[in-house]
Amino acid sequence: MIYRVVVEVTLREGISDPEGATIERALPALGFTAVSAVTAGRLFRMSVEADDDEGALATGRRLAERLLANPVIEDAKVRLEQRVG
């Protein structure tokens, strides 16, 4: 079965986020005065072949741990977006 897996990588709490800070500083000039606490991250979507939901999630977790996220400064959240087939 094919699953659509999403991995969201964000900086850990307390780690400086210069990209998020830059975006936040630009918001008032664009008219977004009610937006704050902006953080930046990365989102990865992939198709994973697995026997079941848990197998697809496990593959996504292993991929996040080994390649997509730096565990020293980043957290990774893995979720299923949909079952493709």
Phi and psi in degrees as a GROMACS rama.xvg file:
@    title "Ramachandran Plot"
@    xaxis  label "Phi"
@    yaxis  label "Psi"
@TYPE xy
-105.086  131.812  ILE-2
-120.08  146.451  TYR-3
-96.3484  114.424  ARG-4
-110.422  138.752  VAL-5
-118.647  131.595  VAL-6
-118.265  120.692  VAL-7
-107.488  121.84  GLU-8
-111.103  125.466  VAL-9
-133.697  159.021  THR-10
-69.6834  145.46  LEU-11
-67.1729  155.339  ARG-12
-54.8096  133.327  GLU-13
91.7563  -10.0982  GLY-14
-87.2062  132.866  ILE-15
-59.0507  136.519  SER-16
-123.197  79.4525  ASP-17
-62.9529  -32.6754  PRO-18
-66.3315  -46.9475  GLU-19
-61.5587  -40.4109  GLY-20
-64.964  -40.6093  ALA-21
-63.2867  -43.7703  THR-22
-62.4914  -45.3564  ILE-23
-60.8042  -40.7796  GLU-24
-65.7565  -29.2737  ARG-25
-80.8255  -19.6764  ALA-26
-59.1659  -46.2834  LEU-27
-58.2795  -37.5029  PRO-28
-65.2991  -22.1135  ALA-29
-97.1616  3.76692  LEU-30
91.4251  7.08271  GLY-31
-98.5734  74.2724  PHE-32
-84.0335  -13.5668  THR-33
-99.2853  14.669  ALA-34
-111.893  133.849  VAL-35
-149.109  177.535  SER-36
55.5533  47.5437  ALA-37
-77.4654  132.992  VAL-38
-126.988  148.987  THR-39
-107.195  156.509  ALA-40
-163.322  -169.408  GLY-41
-129.307  146.221  ARG-42
-125.823  128.25  LEU-43
-118.696  129.742  PHE-44
-115.79  138.315  ARG-45
-150.464  156.173  MET-46
-95.6921  131.762  SER-47
-128.089  129.658  VAL-48
-89.7646  123.685  GLU-49
-153.668  163.856  ALA-50
-75.4224  -30.2173  ASP-51
-155.15  177.536  ASP-52
-55.3355  -48.154  ASP-53
-63.7234  -37.1898  GLU-54
-64.7494  -39.9441  GLY-55
-65.8358  -43.3815  ALA-56
-63.6972  -40.6867  LEU-57
-62.6308  -40.7725  ALA-58
-63.1738  -43.761  THR-59
-61.1765  -41.4307  GLY-60
-63.8523  -45.1608  ARG-61
-62.3838  -41.9791  ARG-62
-62.7576  -43.1352  LEU-63
-62.3477  -45.0701  ALA-64
-66.4155  -36.7903  GLU-65
-92.5008  -22.676  ARG-66
-137.27  -44.128  LEU-67
-83.5614  -27.0035  LEU-68
-126.363  145.964  ALA-69
-92.1942  107.232  ASN-70
-64.6259  -14.2973  PRO-71
-73.0071  -37.9014  VAL-72
-123.596  -5.12974  ILE-73
-127.776  151.465  GLU-74
-110.031  149.666  ASP-75
-127.268  131.656  ALA-76
-113.276  131.718  LYS-77
-117.236  134.139  VAL-78
-146.997  157.807  ARG-79
-86.6975  131.522  LEU-80
-91.0599  -42.6565  GLU-81
-169.757  162.774  GLN-82
-95.9682  125.87  ARG-83
-87.2271  -41.7915  VAL-84
